[in-house]
Every structure is written in C-alpha cells, then in structure tokens.
Amino acid sequence: MKNFNLTITLSQKKIFQDKVISEITVPAKEGWLTVLAGHAPLLAILKKGKIKIIKKENNRQEFEIEEGFIEVTEQGVTILAKKA
C-alpha cells in the first residue's frame, strides 16, 4: 500500500510530521478535500475546521485549525496553518 509524507506547520513550528498510509481530509475553502497517496499536485486555501488524519484503519488523529493552506506535491503534503 502506498503512503505519503505529511507535515503540518504553525508559524515556523512543526506540530506533525509522519508518513500517512491511508488519507487526510481537510476543510478547504470550497468544501472538504480528501488526499490519498498519488494525489495530483494541488494548492488550496483552508478554512476553520478539523484536519482528519487516518494513518491506518484504527489509527486516527485530528487537529483543529483556524485557516491556512495545503500543498500537495510528489514529495508529500504540507499544511501551513495559523492556529491549531
């Protein structure tokens, strides 16, 4: 099964960095966005809400954010948020 790197950063401080095997779901400005391994490159604005990280079937984490950006590249996913 493919995985991807995920980094969540707040004001130059990393609060999460790990490989994600399943998926992440974020509150994008235009609606919920789910990213899986192999997702096409993307840059989107995030609004207030929860980032939901599913590393494996029963391994889930959530972070509440105010607003920010998500960037998806071949190297992984980076989320820059104001507050978590």
Buried (B, 14 or more C-beta within 10 A) or exposed (E): EEBBEBBBBBEEEEEBEEEBBBBBBBBBEEEEBEBEBEBEEEEBEBBEBBBBBBBEEEEEBEBEBEBBBBBBEEEBBBBBBEEB
